[in-house]
Amino acid sequence: MSEIATTMRRRSQWTPDVLRSAAMLLALALFSGGLAIVMTDAALRVACVAAAFAFGTMAVLSAAGYLVQRRRSLDAFATLKRFAADEPVPTLATDASFRVIYANTAAVDVLRASVDDSLPELLATRIADADALVHRLSIRSESSGFAREGAIANDPRVSLSLRRLDRGHWFWRFETDKAFEDSHDGEHEPPILTLGRSGAVLYMNGRARAVLGRRIKRLDDVLEDPPLQNGGIHHFVTPEGPKGYSVRCVDTGIGRQEVILDQIDPVVVEGSAADGFDNLPVPLLRIGPDGTILRANPGACKLLDTERADGRNMSEFMEGLGRSIRGWISEAVAGRGLHRSEFLRLTRSDREIFVQVTLTRVRIDGMPELVAVLNDATELKTLEAQFVQSQKMQAIGQLAGGVAHDFNNLLTAISGHCDLLLLRHDQGDPDYCDLVQINQNANRAAALVGQLLAFSRKQTLRPEVLDLRDTLSDLTHLLNRLVGEKVQLTLNHDPVLPSIRGDRRQLEQVMMNLVVNARDAMPDGGEIHIETASQTLMEPLHRNRAVVEPGQYAAVKVTDQGMGIPQDKLQKVFEPFYTTKRTGEGTGLGLSTVYGIVKQTGGFIFVDSVVGEGSSFTLLFPTFDVPVSTQLPEKIVEKRKMPATGSGVVLLVEDEAPVRAFAARALRLRGYTVHEACSAEEALEFLDDVSMKVDLFVTDVVMPGLDGPTWVRKALEQRPGTRVVFVSGYAEDVFAEGDNEIPNSIFLPKPFSLNQLTETVHMQLN
């Protein structure tokens, strides 16, 4: 019926315009005909006759269109009357002056309506101020063709609606909300609200008023979780407390929409269904509104590690929500937060378990309860913690590498200027001992910085082919001195141990750190056993999130008889700055340094421990087939006797002023001509003078602007064959791919001494 009414209204909107147009066309036709009569010129007379004929034809067509449209409107009106005749809702049709031209059977029976009655007078006995209501609806329906408004009536909760068909046919419906009178279908009708453009509530059906307890002006007055979303679940304030509803929004045009609220009813569980609670294979809890566990099935009891949980509160078994368990339960009972999982930690003493808990409201034997579904999420939380830990370790590694780089620059300046002072003081000088102490402590600081770089895997390695038996045998004397008299050190070698490739100095550092750590774990003495063996893996070894590929490995195992490491601490021993020693007795870098060196060498390290029995650290290094006698050449050759002075022109490029000052003075003292630049751009500008001779570039690798390798490549385009010494507080692998292929270049790591710098420059120039 509404579609017919809409069509009629659209047609009626242009009906008066058509009549006016037809009248104007007819007037023009008559005027043109009159002109044709009085015209003396034949051509003008013909033109006027043609115009009169055209205007007359158009007027006739317009009038015919109007008559056809009028006939269609009357037919549509008759159709609407047939639809409304048997409707139980009183329906009337009036003209624009509110005179009744039609009343269906319900209107005659309920309102005692008849043709020619005045609608305001007809409704006056049932609705207060009916005349004002009728006029308000007529005004509000002008734009959309429809309006509806609730009314104060002798028979409460009624509404009057108006739908315009055309200018002479208006349909009115007098509706009564039966939801509050009897068990009419309105009891099952959902709450419906009509909203305007600004969110104002224009209409509420009886069910909406009953649910919300009052008539509201704006939806935000009762909506707890704006903004409103079609298809979403929202909570509304009701006299019984917040309730959840599924929201449907229907756009009715002209900026209005109907909001339909579908209540999310709690699941009703009958007694027979509750009897199968214990047989479900999922951990389940029945919980009262105060958080008391009313019933726990066997799966839940096993997860909670208790024989019986009935009668105890949820907070006794779970924690870590970030708020009280009781508050969480209360919100769920009120309908908020349902079907949204929470991760909680069980208060078990044997091991750490996380559970994912989802709550659902139910009614059992007519009483409101909650059902909690528990899911063991320990593995998920463990993976999450491992990811967070890896991110933290990566951040600490980057921080350690950056700090070590800055410290290396400072130590280069300190030790370098100390070397310059020592050149002017002999052993009999009173200041000589102080300068030696400064130099020694600078070297100790450099060793600590080396540990930071080892942890961050950014120290410079000098790999060579090693026989672990010889390396460990040479180190035994020093290790025996480290362990002291209470601890016995034993060594057992595999006679066919294969060779490996690594940095001898760094591997010695690894063994020293492991042995010292084992010694400290045995304050009352004991035995430290070092064992080497050849190990062949036929298939991948998966352990501690590491995968060791199949192949042959040289294994080194360091075992002590100390106190052991608890299982929950095993994965933390390789973290930087983690230590179980008392304050002041350890840096927390020993094992993290070991880990960094082993990983940078391409090996693996694993730890096994039993509390009260001791610990065992196992190192796996890939074997290297090149015979030990075939040594790979190092980038810097063995030291030999150097001349006291040298000659040559050196371009020194260093952004750190203290380092640049020391290096320039050191080279000038040895007889070299030194030109200084604080940046790569300044160096390239200096080299633009083709008459300037330069024999050697000494440059930092990492600098603001252009880095060392980049500017050197540009310089070598104009000065091919110039030799280069790269220096850096980072490791040699700070070079990008291909940067270390610059011809005639070597690398000198910071911190370097006066002799190391001058000897390196001399070797490059000669």
C-alpha positions, 0 to 999 in steps of 0.5 A: 500500500505504501508503494501505491501511495508514494507513486500517487504522491509523486504524480500529484506533485506535478498535476497543478503544474500541468494544468497551469501549463495547459492554460497558458498554452491555450491562452497563447494559442488564442492570442496567436489566432487573434494576431493572425486575424488582424495581420495584413502581411501574408507571411506574418499571418501564416506564422501566427496561424502556425504558432496558434496551431502549435500552442493549441496542440500542446494545450490539448495534449497537456489537458489529456495528460492531466485527465489520464493522470486524474483517472490513474489517481482515482484508480490508485485511491480505489485500490488503497481503499480496498487494501484498507477496508479489512485492516484492523487499524482505523484508517481514514482518507481526507481532503486537504481541508481535513474533511473525511472522504473515506473511512474503513470498517475499523474507523467506523467501529472504533471512531464512529467516523462517517463521510464529511466529518471533520477529522480534528473533531472526530479525534477530539474525544479520544486525543487531547488537543487533536486539532494541533496534532492534525496540523503538526502532522500536515506540516511535517509531511510536506517534505517526505509525504509521511509523518507520525506522532504519539499522542496523549489519549484517554486510551493511553499509548496511541499514535496518529500517522499521515501519508499524503497520496496527492493534494486531495487524498490524505490517508490517516491511521489511528494506531493503538499499542496493545502491548500493555493491554493484553497478550497482543503480538506487540509484546513480541514486537522489538523496540523501534525508534525513529531518529532524525538527522541530528540524532534526535528521537522523533518516535518511539513505539510502545515496546521501546518506551517500555524497555527504556522506561521513559520517552527520550529526546536523544539516543545518546541519553541511553546508549552506553557505547556510541557511535551506533553501528548497524549490525553491532551489539550495543548496551542501553540503559534500562530501569533493570540496568544495562542490557545488550541489544543487536542493532538494525538501522533502516534508512527511511529517507530524508535523513531519517532512520529507524533503529530496531533493537533485538535483545540478546537473550541469555541461553536457557539451559534445562536441567537435562542439558545441565546434567551433561555438563560434566561430560563435555570435553571442554573445561567449563565453569558455572559461576554465580553473579558474585564470582563463586564457582557453582560447578566445575567439570572434570576438565576444569578441575584438572586445569585448575589443579584441584579436586573440587572447585565448587563453592570457591571464588574465581579469584582463588584460581586466577589472576593477572587481569589488571582489575578485580575478578569480581568487577569483571564478573559483575560486568559480564552479569550486566551484559557487558564484555560477553563473548570477549576473551580475557587472558588470565594466569592460574595461581598454580604453584607447580608451573605457570599456566595461562588460560583464555576465558570466555564468559556467556550468560545463561539461565539454569533452573530460572536463575541467572548464571555465567558459564566460563569456557577455559582454553589453555593458552600457555603456548600462545603466551609463551610464543608472545613472550619469546617474541617480546624477548627477541625484540628486547634483545635486538634493541639491547644489542643495537644499544650496546653496539652504539654505546661501544662505538662511542666508547671506542672513540673516547678510549682512542683519544684517551689512550692515544694522548696517554701514548703521546705523554709517555713519549715525553716521560721516561721511567724515572719521571714521577708522572710515568707511573700515573701515565702507565696506570691511565694506559692500563685502565684504558686498555681494561675499558677497551676489553669491557667495550669488546665484551659489549661488541661481542654480545651485540655480535659486532666485534671484529674477528680474525678467523683462522683454522684452529685445532681445539686440542692445541688451543685448549692445551695452551690455555690450560695453565692460565685456566688453572690460575683462574680457578684457584686451589679449591677447584680442580680442572680436568681436560679430556680430548677426542684424539680425532677432533676435527679443525674449526675456523675461528678467532683464537683470542675470542675463543679463549675469551669464551673458555675463560668466561665459562670456566670462571662462571663454573668456578663461581658456582662452586664456592666450596670447591669441586671439579670443572671438566672440559671435554672435546668430541667429534659429533656428527648429526644425521638429521637436524637438531631442534633445541631451544628454538635453534635448528642445527643442520646435519653435518660434522661438528666439534663439540666442547663441553664444560661441566661443573659440580655447582649449585645448578640453575633452576629451570625457569632461569635457564633461558635468562642466563644468556641475557645481558646484565643478568646475574645471580651473583651479589651486587658488585661481584659480576657484570652480567656480561660473561655468558651473554658475551660467550653467546655473542662470540659463539653465534658470530663464529657460526656455532651453537651453545646449549645449557643443561642443569640440575639444581643441586648437581651442577651445570653443563655448557655445550658448544658446537662448532662447524668443522673446517676441512683446510689443514691447520698448516694452511693458514689464511692470511690476516688483513694486518701482517705480523708486527715487525721492527718499524723505522722510527720515522716515515715519509708520505702525505696522509689525508686524515678524515675523522668526525671526532675531534679528539681522535683526529687531534691524536691521530694527526699528532702521532703521524706528524711525530713519525714524519708524515705530512698530515692534512685533516678533514672533519667530514667526507665532503670537506675531504672531497673538496680538498682533493679538487686541487689536482696539484695536491699530492696524497699518498694515503687516506686514513678515514673513519667508516661511519660519519655524518653525510657520506660514509667512508667507503662512499667518499673513498670510491669517489676520490679513487675515480680521480686518484686511482691507486691511492692506498686506504686505511679504514678505522671504526669503533664498529666491527669490520662487517659494518661495511656494506656488501662490496665495500670491503672490496676497495683495492689497497685498503685495510681495516684498523679497529678502534681503540688503537694505540700510537704504535698500532696507527703508525705501524699500519700507516707505514705498512700501507705506504711501503 
